[in-house]
Amino acid sequence: MKAAVLADAGPLYAAVDPDDGHHKQALRELDGLAREKREIVVAFSTLLEAYSLILYRLGRNTAMRWLNEMSSTTLVNPSTEDYRQAAARLAAFADQSITLFDATVAVLASRMEVQVWTYDHHFDVMRVPVWRR
């Protein structure tokens, strides 16, 4: 796999919603990732999470357009073991409100040895390398 980042739902959503506080940042970062020739990889669980956010906040038409655009994205499917490790990670950080979505992305990023593209501080808490520009 060429240089890649594993996307979290936050930047994926922000890139679509012009009213999101991170919208302009997400668009700049998409350009930066393209300039760096970084592949954006998305876990199926993140795809489901982001689609749901877009559907319920921006409507069916926007969600369907976004889903169509995502059809050319590299998607990865977390394994049963990835989910087990994510649950263990949640237990290790029981004092934090970390979602199973984020813990799963953290495990995948570690396994794939890639950085996570995110705006969520929980990845720093979990000591996962984050791509920032």
C-alpha positions in Angstrom: 0.0 0.0 0.0 1.4 3.5 -0.9 1.5 6.1 1.8 -1.9 6.2 3.4 -4.0 7.6 6.2 -6.9 6.0 7.8 -9.8 8.4 7.9 -12.0 9.0 11.0 -15.6 10.1 10.5 -15.0 13.7 11.7 -13.0 14.9 8.7 -15.1 12.9 6.2 -18.2 14.6 7.6 -16.6 18.0 7.8 -15.6 17.9 4.2 -19.3 17.6 3.2 -21.0 20.0 5.6 -20.2 23.7 4.8 -21.6 24.6 8.3 -19.2 22.3 10.1 -16.5 24.2 12.1 -13.8 22.1 10.4 -15.1 22.3 6.9 -12.5 24.6 5.4 -9.7 22.7 7.2 -11.0 19.4 5.9 -11.0 20.7 2.3 -7.4 22.1 2.7 -6.3 18.7 4.2 -7.9 16.8 1.3 -5.8 18.9 -1.0 -2.7 18.3 1.1 -3.3 14.6 1.2 -3.6 14.6 -2.6 -0.4 16.7 -3.0 1.4 14.2 -0.7 -0.1 11.4 -2.9 -1.5 9.8 0.3 -4.2 7.3 -0.1 -7.3 7.8 2.1 -8.4 4.5 3.5 -11.7 4.1 5.3 -12.9 1.3 7.6 -16.3 0.0 6.8 -17.4 0.9 10.3 -16.3 4.5 9.7 -18.1 4.6 6.4 -21.3 3.5 8.2 -20.8 6.1 10.9 -20.1 9.0 8.5 -23.0 8.0 6.2 -25.4 8.1 9.2 -24.2 11.5 10.3 -24.6 12.9 6.8 -28.0 11.3 6.3 -29.5 12.6 9.5 -27.8 16.0 9.5 -27.7 16.9 5.8 -30.4 14.7 4.2 -30.8 11.7 2.0 -29.7 13.3 -1.3 -26.4 14.6 0.2 -25.8 11.2 1.9 -26.4 9.3 -1.4 -24.1 11.6 -3.3 -21.4 11.2 -0.7 -21.8 7.5 -0.7 -21.4 7.4 -4.5 -18.2 9.5 -4.2 -16.9 7.1 -1.7 -17.2 4.1 -4.1 -13.7 4.7 -5.4 -12.2 4.8 -1.9 -10.1 2.0 -0.5 -12.2 0.3 2.2 -11.0 -2.1 4.9 -13.1 -4.4 6.9 -12.1 -4.8 10.6 -11.7 -8.4 11.7 -13.3 -10.0 14.7 -9.9 -9.8 16.4 -9.8 -6.0 15.6 -13.1 -5.6 17.4 -11.8 -7.7 20.4 -8.7 -5.5 20.6 -10.9 -2.4 20.3 -13.0 -3.5 23.3 -9.8 -4.2 25.3 -8.7 -0.6 24.4 -11.9 0.8 25.7 -11.4 -1.1 28.9 -7.9 0.3 29.2 -9.2 3.8 28.9 -12.4 3.4 30.9 -12.2 7.0 32.2 -12.6 8.3 28.7 -15.7 8.5 26.5 -14.1 6.8 23.5 -16.5 5.2 21.0 -16.1 1.7 19.7 -15.8 3.3 16.2 -12.7 5.2 17.3 -11.2 2.3 19.2 -11.6 0.2 16.1 -9.9 2.8 13.9 -7.1 3.0 16.4 -6.6 -0.8 16.3 -6.7 -0.8 12.5 -4.2 2.1 12.2 -1.8 0.2 14.5 -2.2 -3.0 12.6 -1.8 -1.2 9.2 1.0 1.0 10.5 -0.7 4.2 9.2 -1.6 7.5 10.7 -5.2 8.5 11.5 -6.8 11.6 9.9 -8.9 12.9 12.7 -9.9 15.9 14.8 -10.7 13.8 17.8 -8.3 14.1 20.8 -9.1 10.5 21.9 -6.6 9.2 19.3 -3.9 11.2 21.1 -5.1 9.7 24.4 -4.9 6.2 22.9 -1.4 7.2 21.6 -2.2 6.6 18.0 -0.2 8.5 15.4 -2.3 11.2 13.9 -1.8 12.9 10.5 -2.0 16.7 11.0 -1.3 19.7 8.7 
